[in-house]
């Protein structure tokens, strides 16, 4: 159970164009820092390329039938705290469409949020209230 809180998978759903015509790049922005290019995945061949800082624990993948790209981060570390963006490469590194961004908090904050959720769920159960998530 603990390992699930030390990894994250971010989805990036595209629409309005032929998904396999444009590569998807991933970019992150840590709090108080600038944008950092992480790498890209060729949507036609499914071949990923990673920037040096993102080789190993980071994995790009695709579900072409759903026009969706994924970024998975394994063994989440505090330094992974960042907002992660997907972007479409329209023409030779011209990123014309960007996702809204997904904030990934530190593992410590994720664990704390999980404890709060468990506590709230147990409290609701004891009081007879029901809650669905």
C-alpha positions in Angstrom: 0.0 0.0 0.0 2.8 2.4 0.8 4.3 2.2 -2.7 1.1 3.5 -4.3 1.7 6.8 -2.5 5.3 7.0 -3.8 4.3 6.9 -7.4 2.0 9.0 -9.6 0.6 8.7 -13.1 -0.5 11.9 -14.8 -2.8 11.7 -17.9 -3.0 14.1 -20.8 -6.1 13.7 -22.9 -6.0 15.3 -26.4 -8.9 16.1 -28.6 -9.8 18.0 -31.8 -7.0 16.7 -33.9 -5.4 13.4 -35.1 -3.4 12.3 -32.0 -0.6 10.5 -33.9 0.2 13.6 -36.0 1.9 15.5 -33.2 4.5 14.5 -30.6 3.8 15.1 -26.9 6.4 16.8 -24.7 6.5 17.0 -21.0 7.6 20.1 -19.0 7.7 20.8 -15.3 7.9 23.8 -13.1 9.0 23.5 -9.5 7.8 26.1 -7.0 9.7 29.3 -7.6 11.6 28.0 -10.6 11.4 28.2 -14.3 10.1 25.7 -16.9 12.2 22.6 -17.3 11.9 20.3 -20.4 11.6 16.7 -19.4 11.4 14.9 -22.8 8.9 13.8 -25.4 7.2 10.8 -26.9 6.6 10.1 -30.5 2.8 9.4 -30.8 3.2 7.5 -34.0 6.0 5.1 -32.9 5.5 5.3 -29.1 9.2 6.0 -28.7 10.1 8.2 -25.7 13.2 10.4 -25.3 14.2 11.7 -21.9 16.2 14.7 -20.8 19.2 13.6 -18.8 17.7 14.7 -15.5 14.6 12.5 -16.1 16.1 9.2 -17.1 15.2 6.3 -14.8 12.2 7.1 -12.5 10.2 8.9 -15.2 8.2 7.1 -17.9 6.2 8.4 -20.8 3.5 6.2 -22.4 0.5 6.4 -24.6 -3.0 5.1 -25.1 -3.4 6.0 -28.7 -7.0 4.7 -28.9 -8.0 7.2 -26.2 -5.7 10.0 -27.5 -4.0 10.1 -24.1 -0.4 10.5 -23.1 0.8 9.5 -19.6 3.7 10.5 -17.4 4.5 8.1 -14.6 6.9 9.1 -11.8 8.2 6.2 -9.7 9.9 6.3 -6.3 8.6 9.8 -5.8 11.0 12.2 -4.1 10.6 15.6 -2.4 12.5 17.2 -5.3 9.7 15.9 -7.7 7.3 18.5 -6.1 6.3 20.4 -9.2 3.6 21.2 -11.7 3.8 19.0 -14.7 2.5 20.0 -18.1 2.0 18.2 -21.4 2.3 20.1 -24.6 1.8 19.4 -28.3 4.8 19.9 -30.6 3.2 21.5 -33.6 6.3 22.1 -35.6 10.0 21.7 -34.6 9.7 22.5 -30.9 6.9 25.0 -31.3 4.5 24.1 -28.5 1.2 25.5 -29.5 -1.2 23.7 -27.1 -0.5 23.2 -23.4 -2.3 21.2 -20.7 -3.5 23.1 -17.6 -0.8 21.4 -15.5 -1.0 18.9 -12.7 0.5 19.7 -9.3 2.4 16.9 -7.6 3.1 17.5 -3.9 5.9 15.9 -2.0 5.6 12.3 -0.8 5.4 13.7 2.8 2.4 15.9 1.9 0.8 13.0 0.0 1.2 10.7 3.0 -0.3 13.4 5.3 -3.3 13.8 3.0 -3.8 10.1 3.0 -3.8 9.9 6.8 -6.4 12.8 7.0 -8.6 11.0 4.4 -8.4 7.7 6.4 -9.2 9.6 9.7 -12.2 11.3 8.1 -13.5 8.1 6.6 -13.3 6.3 9.9 -15.0 9.1 11.7 -17.8 9.1 9.2 -18.2 5.4 9.6 -18.4 5.6 13.4 -21.0 8.4 13.2 -23.1 6.4 10.8 -22.6 8.8 7.9 -21.7 7.4 4.5 -19.5 9.1 2.0 -18.4 8.0 -1.5 -15.2 9.2 -3.2 
